[in-house]
Amino acid sequence: MSKFYGIGAGPGDSSLLTIKAVETLKKLDIIYTPKAKKSRKSLALTIVEEYLKKDLEIKQRHFPMNFNIKEKNQIWDDIAQEIVDDVKKGKNVGFITLGDPMIYSTYEYLLTRIKNKVKVETIPGITSFTNIASNQNFPLVMDKETLVVVPCTTDEEKIDFVLQNYNSIVLMKVYKNFKTIIEKIKKYGLTKYSILVSNSSLNEEKVFRNIENVNSDQISYFSTILINKKQEIV
Amino acid sequence: MSKFYGIGAGPGDSSLLTIKAVETLKKLDIIYTPKAKKSRKSLALTIVEEYLKKDLEIKQRHFPMNFNIKEKNQIWDDIAQEIVDDVKKGKNVGFITLGDPMIYSTYEYLLTRIKNKVKVETIPGITSFTNIASNQNFPLVMDKETLVVVPCTTDEEKIDFVLQNYNSIVLMKVYKNFKTIIEKIKKYGLTKYSILVSNSSLNEEKVFRNIENVNSDQISYFSTILINKKQEIV
């Protein structure tokens, strides 16, 4: 029976796909991906392409990011309807997301529109922050500690609260207000417990174990800071 | 060159191992696992065993849980030393953890003792909570929301604070004070945004989409509640 599959592609390295993801990729008839910029393939597609059927159909669609809400909803409605139609025609349809489909992924926009219409199966993926932690041999959270994952696009006071009150912290999307974030980390005496990684698991990955003197022009849009107040960086 | 490998085995289903984990398992000469209770194999070993070398040596060791700190440290020191000796003899040594090695895993006790003595490589794994979210087609966190993962063995006031102040919440280890946790979820009006899963990805997995009337005798020690205040359970 045909299905819509949401597949977590992990952080960028094809070997971090799960066996289940690979088995699922091999079954797909159609894959939806974001329309590539400047004739480059999408990163998600690059990760999975060695496992795709030769005659797979790739449907590149424009996924809205900064549109107004009404326009955005209309575009997602249209893509969701197209996927539902494909599945009803007996096709196995896939949507590939970086990292995990349930953690900060646009897959949600499709899932909520599709899940009551056709059969949907979601395959988890390795998240970027657990991959960074493993690559750096950096234990993120233990025992009774709480783990807090904060996108730094949120309100500053929320970031301050988390930095002051929790032990194990992942700061995502630190690029935009990078200087402010570094100042906060210094202010709360956390520089020695912080690792900054730019472009995790891509070719240009950079790791900064001394974050105090890093400038925003040294890092990419995909940059993350891990903090564990019980793990001093040496 | 020989190494110590910490390998995330994921939540229980062998197909949720990554390709990298499988490739690494095939290289191992020795594996350390917790001493099995009642002559059963450890769950982590069951997940990975189809990928192990035929002549692999399995070293079952007693991993301390409830000892006093001094005794506990001594036991971990001894196991770490044994692993270091094995690696120095040219063996590839593996330690398998459920879920991800950097998220609530005893692997930390070995890693911190070993990483400056021999080469260590850590392979991430699918965490139980992202797997539950995918299995249930339940988006955990989106956009600017913070994701908070709380072991319910922590102080009650911390659990209260998280339930009141964050959108996306994973409550781990809910078994011990289950009744209290359910009361809190009711008190804050969150029952309709909560899913409870017992024994995720094991044979006896149970899912409760209406948590109000669940008793602790219906669930196992491995039970988790996912909450997303923007995802009403239907």
Interface residues (C-beta under 8 A of the other chain):
Chain A: G6 G8 G10 D13 S14 S15 L16 L17 T18 I19 K20 V22 E23 D100 P101 M102 I103 Y104 S105 Y107 E108 L111 T112 K115 V120 T122 I123 P124 G125 I126 T127 T130 N131 A133 S134 N135 N137 F138 P139 L140 V141 M142 D143 K144 E145 T146 L147 V148 V149 V150 P151 T153 T154 K158 V162
Chain B: G6 G8 G10 D13 S14 S15 L16 L17 T18 I19 K20 V22 E23 D100 P101 M102 I103 Y104 S105 Y107 E108 L111 T112 K115 V120 T122 I123 P124 G125 I126 T127 T130 N131 A133 S134 N135 N137 F138 P139 L140 V141 M142 D143 K144 E145 T146 L147 V148 V149 V150 P151 T153 T154 K158 V162
